Amino acid sequence: MEREETQRVKIAFRLENIVETMWASVLNDGTYEIDNSPFEAYEISYQDVVAAHMQDGRLVFDRVVRRGGHSTYRVKLNSGAEHDVFLKYWPQLALLGCTFEGANGHRRLYSIDVPQISAVPDVYGYLQSIEDIGAWEFEEAHYFRPEQA
């Protein structure tokens, strides 16, 4: 039996000075499940289900319909630092169930997905400990709370 392909679209998230687009899968009820982690937008995470509307020929985010249970953290390496700096500290986060997406630029930026709420305190503590030694800066983009489900 062949697996049915899910239609994927890009949804625009309008922020103060930029627009970030994220991939999403189209669901049967006309909503969209986010397929990646944000680099700029706050209060959105992987597998959140969102509503969007068509504007100027593209889908634009309206609101979160339901949460997917994931949290998102972002890590910025110091200016000039290479990917291997991130990889040096990555194994502990992988052991906690995290995944990441990376972007190049003036400072390397990583969006870290935390799929289990039980791992968040350990992930947060580890991110903070690496920030404390000066290897990177991190921020919380979205923290999933069970009452959000």
C-alpha positions as CSV (number, residue, x, y, z in Angstrom):
1,M,0.0,0.0,0.0
2,E,1.4,3.4,-1.0
3,R,1.7,6.1,1.6
4,E,-0.4,9.1,0.9
5,E,1.7,12.2,0.5
6,T,0.8,15.2,2.7
7,Q,0.6,18.5,0.9
8,R,3.1,21.0,2.3
9,V,2.9,24.8,2.2
10,K,4.8,27.7,3.6
11,I,3.2,30.0,6.2
12,A,4.4,33.5,6.7
13,F,4.8,34.8,10.3
14,R,4.9,38.6,10.3
15,L,7.3,39.9,12.9
16,E,8.3,43.5,13.7
17,N,10.9,44.0,11.0
18,I,10.9,40.7,9.0
19,V,8.7,37.9,7.8
20,E,9.7,34.3,8.7
21,T,8.3,31.5,6.7
22,M,7.9,27.9,8.0
23,W,6.8,24.7,6.3
24,A,3.5,23.2,7.4
25,S,1.4,20.2,6.4
26,V,-2.1,20.8,5.3
27,L,-4.6,19.0,7.6
28,N,-8.1,17.7,6.5
29,D,-9.9,20.4,8.6
30,G,-8.1,23.3,6.8
31,T,-5.6,23.9,9.5
32,Y,-1.8,23.4,9.2
33,E,0.7,21.5,11.3
34,I,4.1,23.2,11.6
35,D,6.9,21.0,10.2
36,N,10.0,22.9,11.4
37,S,11.2,25.0,14.3
38,P,11.3,28.8,14.1
39,F,14.4,30.9,14.0
40,E,12.7,34.3,14.7
41,A,9.1,33.8,15.7
42,Y,8.1,33.4,19.3
43,E,5.3,31.3,20.9
44,I,5.3,28.7,18.1
45,S,6.9,25.2,18.0
46,Y,7.2,22.1,15.8
47,Q,3.9,20.2,15.4
48,D,1.8,23.1,16.6
49,V,-1.5,23.3,14.6
50,V,-2.2,26.8,13.3
51,A,-4.8,28.7,11.3
52,A,-3.8,30.9,8.4
53,H,-5.4,33.0,5.8
54,M,-4.4,33.9,2.2
55,Q,-3.0,37.5,1.8
56,D,-1.2,38.9,-1.1
57,G,-0.8,35.5,-2.6
58,R,0.6,33.7,0.4
59,L,-0.6,32.1,3.6
60,V,-0.2,34.2,6.7
61,F,-0.4,33.0,10.3
62,D,-3.5,33.8,12.2
63,R,-3.4,31.9,15.5
64,V,-2.4,28.6,17.2
65,V,-5.3,26.2,17.1
66,R,-3.7,23.6,19.3
67,R,-0.2,22.9,20.7
68,G,1.9,19.9,19.6
69,G,3.6,19.6,22.9
70,H,7.0,20.8,21.9
71,S,9.2,23.6,23.2
72,T,11.7,25.7,21.2
73,Y,15.0,27.2,22.3
74,R,17.4,29.2,20.2
75,V,21.2,29.2,20.5
76,K,23.5,31.9,19.0
77,L,27.2,31.1,18.8
78,N,29.7,33.9,19.4
79,S,30.6,35.9,16.3
80,G,33.1,34.0,14.1
81,A,32.4,30.6,15.9
82,E,32.1,27.6,13.6
83,H,29.6,24.8,13.6
84,D,32.0,22.5,15.4
85,V,31.6,24.6,18.6
86,F,27.9,23.8,18.6
87,L,28.6,20.1,17.8
88,K,31.0,19.9,20.8
89,Y,28.0,20.5,23.1
90,W,25.3,18.9,21.1
91,P,25.5,15.2,22.3
92,Q,24.0,16.0,25.7
93,L,21.0,17.7,24.1
94,A,20.6,14.8,21.7
95,L,20.5,12.5,24.7
96,L,17.6,14.6,26.1
97,G,15.6,13.9,22.9
98,C,16.3,17.3,21.2
99,T,16.7,17.9,17.5
100,F,18.0,21.0,15.8
101,E,18.0,23.1,12.7
102,G,20.8,25.5,11.9
103,A,21.3,28.7,10.0
104,N,24.4,30.5,8.9
105,G,24.9,34.3,9.1
106,H,27.0,36.8,11.1
107,R,26.5,34.5,14.1
108,R,25.5,30.9,13.7
109,L,21.9,30.4,14.9
110,Y,20.3,27.1,15.9
111,S,16.6,26.3,16.7
112,I,16.4,23.5,19.2
113,D,13.2,21.4,19.4
114,V,12.4,19.8,22.8
115,P,9.7,17.2,22.3
116,Q,9.0,16.2,25.9
117,I,8.0,18.6,28.6
118,S,9.8,16.4,31.1
119,A,13.1,17.2,29.5
120,V,12.7,21.0,29.5
121,P,14.3,21.7,33.0
122,D,17.3,19.6,32.0
123,V,17.6,21.2,28.6
124,Y,17.2,24.7,30.0
125,G,19.8,24.0,32.7
126,Y,22.3,22.6,30.2
127,L,21.8,25.5,27.8
128,Q,22.4,27.9,30.7
129,S,25.5,26.1,31.8
130,I,27.1,26.5,28.3
131,E,26.0,30.1,28.1
132,D,27.7,30.6,31.6
133,I,31.0,29.5,30.2
134,G,30.7,31.8,27.3
135,A,30.3,29.4,24.4
136,W,26.9,30.7,23.2
137,E,23.8,32.7,24.1
138,F,20.4,31.1,24.2
139,E,16.8,32.2,24.5
140,E,13.4,30.6,25.1
141,A,11.2,31.0,22.0
142,H,8.3,28.9,23.3
143,Y,7.8,26.8,26.4
144,F,5.0,24.3,26.2
145,R,2.9,24.1,29.3
146,P,0.4,21.2,29.6
147,E,-2.5,23.6,30.1
148,Q,-1.8,24.9,26.5
149,A,-2.8,21.5,25.0
